[in-house]
Amino acid sequence: MERLHPADPSRIGGHRLLGRLGAGGMGVVYLGRTDDGALAAVKVIRAEYADEDDFRARFRREAAIAARVDSPWAVRVTGADPDAAEPWLATAFVPGPSLAEAVAAHGPLPLRAVRLLGKALAGALGVMHGQGLVHRDVKPANVLLGMDGPRLIDFGIARGGEHTALTSTDVVIGTPGFLSPEQARGLPAEPAGDVFSLGCLLAYAATGRLPFGTGAAEAVLYRTVHDEPEFGPEVLADPELAALLRRALAKHPGERPTAREVDGALTEDAPGPGTGWLPDPVVAVIAERAAALLALPGIEETVADAAAGGSEAGTAAAGGRGPTRRRLLALGAAGALAAAGGGAAAWLSLRGGTGAGSSGAAGGRRWLLGVHADLSGPYRAAGLAQERGVRLAVADFNSRARRPFTLGVVTADDGGAADRSAAAAAGLVGNRDVLAVVGPTANASVMPCLEPYGEAALPLLTVSALGTVFGVADRRSFFQNSARSLGQGSAVGLQLVRGQGARRLGLLCDRDGDSEGWQAVLLLSRTLGSADPAATAYARVVPRGAQALPQVVADMLAHGVDGFFYTGTPAGAAKTAGLLAEAGFRGPRAADYGTAGPEFLAQAGAAAEGWQFLTPYTGPEAPRAAQLAKAHRDAYGEAPGIWTVEAYDTAAQVIDRLAAAARDGARPTRAELLAALPVGTYQGLAKEYAYDAQRQVKGNIHFLHRVEGGRIRFVGPAVGESAG
């Protein structure tokens, strides 16, 4: 939770505000407290959006819909004012992780927990559907796991079926991976669509995977409409649950059970009081969140308080008519934790054990940049290069005589493993002095950490995790500072066709590589005409695990290809290079930049000569990075690695925004920095940094590298692109 800003209100509709839970483009969500001690999440919409046509009608309807949902498994609406200058909606506060966060951090739930979860959510949906209401966005991020059971939240896009005037057809509303086939086609949402989404959610809870896979949104939607779901052995171990989920995921809405039928088919009792139905690591997180209420911040004076003479704030802070923090916690369904006192002891209390809490003394406030990286696993070289780039940027700033503040660096190592990413993020999020984080290193580490960073409004800027879609994760604080990996497809087309004259381009997708590779091939095949209208492509796919490269390469040569692009693995690229060399092929050859490196060079040998890579990173030996390279050698005794320049640029960009936001030396909040980062442009060593609406760097700048003399050498910006 962030501290209140000076311009924030002190009260909204009878709620004394304690801090900010989050901020987005349309408004702010505050943690509020009523005079009787109840906590609430108070969602406030900015005035400029409230003035849009029909907005208040939609907001009034949203509040009315949510208030009519009377279920123990749906978050309760406690108040609303659609007619306020800034409309607001308050719901009961649930101090627990979302299902998405719990699964990403601690893995799939046991099957019994999945069945209990399904029964509770089906019960909540049954109440909604009985009133003619449709949620339209049932997904793991909209399910909170609290001390007294799961809660379905966020009715922000829920619609009553009778209100068709405010609902557009042919518009996909919801989250790919959980949308029903009819929603994916842009058709109006019906109760059967919520049941489909619930089936996807339960499959995800049981396996940690989406039943229709991941990748580009369009690809996920296509598979949702046309393919059968994949449950995996986890779900298939429970034939009854598997059969129910297959019915829920039927393509035709009429073939699905109703929410009440799903409720009845899950014969377990609904989750009872407490958290005994959940695995221990998730219970520990819930306990820590609830115990944190004991340390709620004191009432902070804002501009609104000062204008009113501060009387209300002073009374509440002194304990006058406002409840104490411990009484507040007891009133908020966490009384057992008040006695236990602290996260570890609270967890023991929930489990029936005993223990003592711990506390730490607060030190002086520092200004820190975090580095979330693989520093010990398979991507260690890239992670270390990025850590060094950040440290060099910080050292450069700290060397300035008239700097407005001094920065430090703190690291978190996830070992390149998805199951360690959330814990690495938690350490950085929990350090209130960390104002922004550079990382993670690899795609696999992204999804598990996005929600905790997003909830904390802590900016997360990655330079090397360049996937297109990260499942159901919360991206509200996530920036991608290099071109997405699939974008190399269009760069390859420009380089090999427009730049080097290929007219019949061979595209070989080896599915032993990752999904970004085939997406790059798909993009290249679709954009080839923009490089040269006369150019054509001949594409082949080698199925995962197949030993068919010799036959496929021979077939491609027989079809007259005069240029070649391979995507897959370093070993596959090396074998392809050898096959082309044996055949005497001399046309331009390029490979997925993920295959570039020592493994390719060693296995391909002389056949690697002349191969090219279109990369989202500049070369460490690029002329514009010469001064940085010298500083790196002075500090570390060796030349910089791949991604050092981009990490340096990213840290320098954050520092630039921090300096601009630090008026009169005051330290900006994380949320203020998050709002400042996407504004304007920043000129770095590698390129100019500016963001599109998805916080992805604009321009898709790629750089050409070529194997010369047994080394991969930096050549310069790709054809048709410029670095800045």
MOPEGI-V666843 format. One record per residue. RES is the residue in one letter. OMEGA is omega in whole degrees, -180 to 180 (* if undefined). D_FIRST is the distance of its C-alpha to the first C-alpha in Angstrom with 2 decimals. Layout:
# MOPEGI-V666843
<<RES OMEGA D_FIRST> <RES OMEGA D_FIRST>>
This chain:
# MOPEGI-V666843
<<M 178 0.00> <E 174 3.81> <R 175 6.73> <L 175 9.26> <H -180 12.05> <P -178 15.53> <A 179 16.86> <D 174 14.40> <P 177 16.21> <S -180 15.88> <R 172 17.17> <I 173 17.76> <G 179 20.58> <G 178 20.43> <H 172 16.67> <R -174 15.26> <L -178 11.86> <L -178 9.20> <G 180 6.30> <R 175 5.62> <L -180 5.00> <G 179 7.46> <A 179 10.70> <G -177 14.16> <G -174 17.73> <M -179 18.43> <G -174 15.58> <V 172 12.04> <V -179 10.25> <Y 165 8.88> <L -178 8.32> <G 179 11.78> <R 177 14.33> <T -178 18.04> <D 178 20.73> <D 171 21.74> <G -179 18.40> <A 178 17.35> <L 180 13.77> <A 168 13.47> <A -175 11.64> <V -178 13.29> <K -176 14.31> <V -178 16.00> <I 180 18.61> <R -175 19.75> <A -176 23.20> <E 177 24.99> <Y 180 24.37> <A -179 25.30> <D 179 28.64> <E -179 29.59> <D 174 32.55> <D -176 31.99> <F -177 28.21> <R 176 28.21> <A 179 30.67> <R -179 28.46> <F 178 25.38> <R 179 27.60> <R 178 28.90> <E 180 25.49> <A -179 24.53> <A 179 27.99> <I -177 27.92> <A -179 24.66> <A -179 25.92> <R -180 29.14> <V -177 27.64> <D -179 28.36> <S 177 27.64> <P -176 25.99> <W 174 24.56> <A -179 22.95> <V -173 19.80> <R 174 21.20> <V -177 21.06> <T 179 20.84> <G 179 21.62> <A 173 22.17> <D 180 23.95> <P -174 25.39> <D 178 27.49> <A 178 24.94> <A 170 24.93> <E -175 21.50> <P -180 21.75> <W 178 18.99> <L -179 18.66> <A 175 16.88> <T 178 16.79> <A -178 16.31> <F 179 12.93> <V -178 13.59> <P 179 11.54> <G 180 13.16> <P 171 13.57> <S 176 15.58> <L 179 19.22> <A 180 18.99> <E -178 16.44> <A -178 18.57> <V 180 21.82> <A -175 20.79> <A -170 19.62> <H 175 22.29> <G -177 25.05> <P 176 26.89> <L 172 27.06> <P -175 30.40> <L 179 32.75> <R 178 32.75> <A 178 28.98> <V -180 29.45> <R 178 32.17> <L 177 30.19> <L -180 27.25> <G 180 29.84> <K -180 31.46> <A -177 28.31> <L 176 27.30> <A 177 30.94> <G 179 31.10> <A 179 28.22> <L 178 29.88> <G 177 33.22> <V 179 32.10> <M -175 30.89> <H 177 34.07> <G 179 36.23> <Q -180 35.10> <G -177 35.81> <L 178 32.21> <V -179 30.85> <H 175 27.23> <R 178 28.02> <D 176 24.93> <V -177 24.96> <K -177 23.18> <P 180 21.09> <A 180 17.78> <N 174 18.64> <V 178 19.22> <L 179 16.65> <L -177 17.99> <G -178 17.41> <M -179 19.26> <D 173 21.96> <G 180 22.48> <P 178 21.42> <R 172 20.33> <L -175 21.31> <I 171 18.84> <D 174 18.84> <F -174 22.15> <G 175 21.49> <I 174 24.66> <A -178 26.54> <R 170 29.95> <G -176 32.86> <G -177 36.00> <E -174 37.98> <H -175 35.94> <T -177 37.51> <A -178 37.78> <L -178 34.12> <T -180 34.09> <S 172 35.50> <T 180 37.55> <D 176 37.68> <V 180 33.92> <V 179 31.86> <I -179 28.68> <G -173 26.46> <T 176 25.66> <P -174 28.61> <G 178 29.21> <F 178 28.60> <L 174 30.68> <S 178 34.11> <P -179 37.23> <E 175 37.92> <Q 179 34.48> <A 178 34.97> <R -179 38.20> <G 180 36.48> <L 180 38.04> <P -180 36.51> <A 177 34.21> <E 178 35.79> <P 180 34.84> <A 176 36.49> <G 176 33.93> <D 179 31.11> <V 176 33.27> <F 180 33.67> <S 178 29.93> <L 177 29.56> <G 177 32.25> <C -179 30.46> <L -178 27.21> <L 176 29.19> <A 178 31.05> <Y -180 27.85> <A -177 26.53> <A -173 29.91> <T -173 30.38> <G -180 27.21> <R 176 29.28> <L -176 29.84> <P 178 33.30> <F 173 34.29> <G -179 32.98> <T -179 30.79> <G 178 31.64> <A -177 32.01> <A -179 31.00> <E 180 34.66> <A 179 35.86> <V 179 33.53> <L 179 34.65> <Y -180 38.26> <R 178 38.10> <T -178 36.49> <V -168 39.50> <H -173 42.22> <D 174 41.39> <E -180 41.13> <P 175 37.90> <E -176 37.70> <F -178 36.42> <G -175 37.41> <P -177 38.79> <E -179 35.74> <V -178 36.32> <L 176 40.09> <A 177 40.21> <D -174 39.72> <P -179 42.48> <E 179 41.64> <L 180 38.01> <A 180 39.19> <A 179 41.76> <L -180 39.30> <L 177 36.90> <R 176 39.90> <R -179 40.81> <A -177 37.30> <L 175 37.39> <A -177 40.84> <K -178 41.35> <H -177 42.98> <P -177 40.89> <G -179 43.89> <E -179 44.06> <R 173 40.61> <P 172 40.13> <T 177 38.33> <A 179 34.98> <R 177 36.98> <E 175 39.37> <V 178 36.59> <D -178 35.42> <G -179 39.03> <A 177 39.68> <L -167 36.90> <T 179 38.82> <E 169 36.23> <D 175 34.79> <A 179 31.35> <P 180 28.51> <G 178 29.05> <P 178 26.77> <G -173 24.55> <T -176 23.69> <G -179 27.14> <W -177 27.66> <L 177 25.05> <P -174 25.61> <D -178 24.49> <P 178 21.88> <V 177 19.98> <V -180 20.44> <A 179 18.99> <V 179 15.69> <I -180 15.68> <A -180 16.60> <E 179 13.92> <R -180 11.17> <A 180 13.24> <A 179 14.02> <A 178 10.49> <L 177 10.94> <L -177 13.62> <A 177 11.45> <L -178 9.41> <P 174 9.51> <G 180 12.84> <I -177 13.66> <E 176 13.51> <E 175 16.55> <T 178 16.47> <V 180 19.60> <A 177 20.18> <D -177 20.24> <A 180 22.59> <A -179 24.84> <A 179 25.16> <G 175 25.98> <G -174 22.77> <S -178 24.60> <E -180 22.13> <A -178 19.23> <G 180 21.69> <T -178 22.91> <A -178 19.63> <A -179 18.55> <A 177 22.01> <G -180 21.84> <G -179 24.61> <R 178 24.46> <G -179 20.79> <P 175 20.21> <T 180 19.12> <R -179 16.05> <R 177 18.57> <R 177 20.29> <L -179 17.15> <L 179 16.57> <A 180 20.25> <L -175 20.24> <G 175 17.47> <A 179 19.75> <A -178 18.58> <G 180 21.28> <A -179 22.69> <L 179 19.64> <A 178 19.90> <A -178 23.35> <A 173 22.49> <G 174 19.79> <G -172 17.54> <G -176 16.82> <A 180 20.40> <A 179 22.14> <A 179 20.16> <W 177 21.32> <L 179 24.79> <S -180 24.71> <L -178 24.01> <R 177 26.83> <G -180 29.13> <G 177 29.14> <T 178 28.58> <G -179 26.77> <A 178 25.07> <G 178 21.48> <S 179 20.65> <S 179 18.64> <G 179 18.49> <A 179 19.11> <A 178 16.76> <G 178 18.65> <G -178 18.90> <R 179 16.37> <R 174 17.71> <W -174 17.55> <L 165 17.55> <L 177 18.32> <G 173 17.91> <V 177 20.76> <H -169 20.32> <A 168 24.01> <D -180 26.97> <L -177 28.56> <S -174 30.84> <G -174 31.71> <P 180 33.78> <Y -175 31.96> <R -177 31.93> <A 179 34.06> <A 180 31.72> <G 179 28.63> <L 178 30.44> <A -180 31.68> <Q 177 28.21> <E -179 26.92> <R 177 29.98> <G 178 29.49> <V -179 26.01> <R 179 27.43> <L 177 30.37> <A 179 28.33> <V 179 26.33> <A 178 29.65> <D 179 31.24> <F -178 28.63> <N 180 28.76> <S -179 32.55> <R -175 32.51> <A -174 33.92> <R 179 32.01> <R -179 28.55> <P 179 25.77> <F 177 23.65> <T -176 24.15> <L 171 22.31> <G -179 22.14> <V 174 21.81> <V -175 20.35> <T 173 21.41> <A -175 20.62> <D 176 23.73> <D 177 23.72> <G -178 27.53> <G -175 27.71> <A -179 27.06> <A -176 24.87> <D 175 24.33> <R -173 22.89> <S -177 20.54> <A 179 17.50> <A 176 17.90> <A 179 18.26> <A -178 15.06> <A 179 13.20> <G 179 14.72> <L 178 13.64> <V -178 10.01> <G 177 10.01> <N -173 11.80> <R 180 9.64> <D 177 12.96> <V -175 13.30> <L 177 13.08> <A -177 14.90> <V 173 16.79> <V -179 20.41> <G -8 21.50> <P -177 22.22> <T -171 25.98> <A 180 27.30> <N -175 26.85> <A -177 26.60> <S -172 23.41> <V -171 21.53> <M -178 20.96> <P -174 19.45> <C -173 16.65> <L -176 15.78> <E 178 13.49> <P 176 11.04> <Y 180 11.17> <G 179 10.95> <E -179 7.95> <A -175 6.09> <A -179 8.43> <L -177 10.28> <P 179 13.92> <L -176 16.37> <L 180 20.00> <T 176 22.81> <V -175 26.39> <S 174 28.24> <A -165 26.54> <L 175 28.37> <G -178 28.63> <T -177 28.97> <V 179 26.93> <F 173 24.39> <G -173 24.91> <V -170 22.25> <A 180 19.29> <D -174 16.36> <R -168 17.32> <R 179 14.95> <S -170 14.16> <F 177 17.53> <F 173 20.54> <Q -170 24.02> <N 173 25.94> <S -178 29.34> <A 178 31.57> <R -171 31.04> <S 180 33.63> <L -179 35.57> <G 178 36.22> <Q -180 38.73> <G 180 41.06> <S 178 41.82> <A 178 42.03> <V 179 44.60> <G 178 46.58> <L -175 46.82> <Q -173 47.76> <L -177 50.34> <V -178 51.82> <R -175 51.68> <G -172 51.69> <Q 166 54.04> <G 178 56.16> <A 179 55.37> <R 178 56.62> <R -169 56.30> <L 176 52.95> <G -179 52.48> <L -178 49.00> <L 179 48.58> <C 177 45.44> <D -173 45.42> <R 170 42.98> <D 174 42.59> <G -177 39.98> <D -174 36.55> <S 180 35.91> <E -179 35.11> <G -178 38.76> <W 176 40.35> <Q 176 38.00> <A 178 39.24> <V 179 42.80> <L 179 42.19> <L -180 40.81> <L -179 43.75> <S -178 46.28> <R -176 44.91> <T -175 44.77> <L -179 48.00> <G 179 49.90> <S 176 47.86> <A 177 49.10> <D -178 52.69> <P -178 53.93> <A -176 56.82> <A 176 54.71> <T -180 54.35> <A 171 52.40> <Y -172 53.50> <A 174 50.65> <R 178 50.83> <V 174 48.34> <V -178 48.87> <P 180 47.30> <R 177 45.05> <G -179 47.26> <A 178 50.45> <Q -170 52.93> <A -177 54.23> <L -179 53.51> <P -179 57.23> <Q -178 58.30> <V 179 55.48> <V 178 56.03> <A 179 59.77> <D -179 59.24> <M 178 57.09> <L 179 59.77> <A 178 62.40> <H 169 60.63> <G 179 61.08> <V 178 57.62> <D 173 57.82> <G -171 54.16> <F 173 51.74> <F 180 47.98> <Y 170 46.73> <T -178 43.30> <G -177 42.65> <T 176 42.69> <P 180 44.10> <A 179 46.98> <G 178 47.75> <A 179 47.70> <A 180 50.10> <K 178 52.41> <T 178 52.44> <A 179 53.27> <G 180 56.16> <L 179 57.47> <L 179 57.46> <A 179 59.18> <E -179 61.84> <A 179 62.48> <G -179 62.97> <F -177 60.14> <R 179 59.58> <G 179 57.31> <P -177 53.79> <R 178 51.45> <A 179 47.65> <A 175 45.12> <D -176 41.43> <Y 177 39.64> <G 178 38.02> <T -177 41.55> <A 177 42.17> <G -175 42.50> <P -178 44.82> <E 179 45.38> <F -178 46.75> <L -177 48.89> <A -176 50.32> <Q -179 51.22> <A -179 52.51> <G -177 54.55> <A -179 56.85> <A 180 55.85> <A -174 52.42> <E 178 54.13> <G 179 53.24> <W -174 50.28> <Q 177 47.39> <F 175 43.62> <L -169 41.45> <T 174 38.12> <P 179 34.73> <Y 174 34.89> <T 177 37.36> <G 176 39.74> <P 180 38.92> <E 179 42.46> <A -178 41.95> <P -177 43.55> <R -180 40.42> <A -174 38.68> <A -179 41.58> <Q 177 39.94> <L 180 36.86> <A 178 39.26> <K 179 41.11> <A 179 38.00> <H 179 37.09> <R 179 40.61> <D -175 40.53> <A -170 37.29> <Y 175 37.85> <G 179 41.58> <E 180 41.50> <A 178 40.88> <P 179 37.40> <G 175 36.60> <I 178 35.57> <W 178 32.10> <T -178 32.09> <V -179 32.79> <E 178 30.06> <A 176 27.45> <Y 179 28.77> <D -177 28.57> <T 178 24.99> <A 179 23.84> <A 177 26.08> <Q 178 24.62> <V 180 21.04> <I 179 22.57> <D -180 24.48> <R 177 21.47> <L -179 19.65> <A 180 22.86> <A -177 23.18> <A -176 19.71> <A -179 20.12> <R 179 22.22> <D 178 24.04> <G -180 22.36> <A -178 18.87> <R 178 16.19> <P 175 14.34> <T 175 10.66> <R -178 9.99> <A 178 10.04> <E 177 13.22> <L 179 14.75> <L 179 14.15> <A -176 16.01> <A -172 18.67> <L -176 19.62> <P -177 21.63> <V 176 23.52> <G -178 27.08> <T 176 28.64> <Y 180 28.82> <Q 179 32.14> <G 178 31.91> <L -177 34.75> <A -172 34.83> <K 173 34.32> <E -177 32.53> <Y 173 28.93> <A -171 27.90> <Y 170 25.96> <D -175 26.94> <A 179 24.91> <Q -178 23.71> <R 172 22.51> <Q -175 25.59> <V 180 27.80> <K 170 30.76> <G -179 34.34> <N -179 34.50> <I 174 36.13> <H -176 38.09> <F -178 40.36> <L 173 43.74> <H -178 44.63> <R 176 48.10> <V 179 49.83> <E 179 52.53> <G 178 54.57> <G 178 52.46> <R 173 49.19> <I -174 46.43> <R 176 46.62> <F 179 44.45> <V -179 46.51> <G 178 44.25> <P 180 42.36> <A 178 43.50> <V 177 46.18> <G -180 44.97> <E 178 41.70> <S -180 40.87> <A 178 38.36> <G * 37.07>>
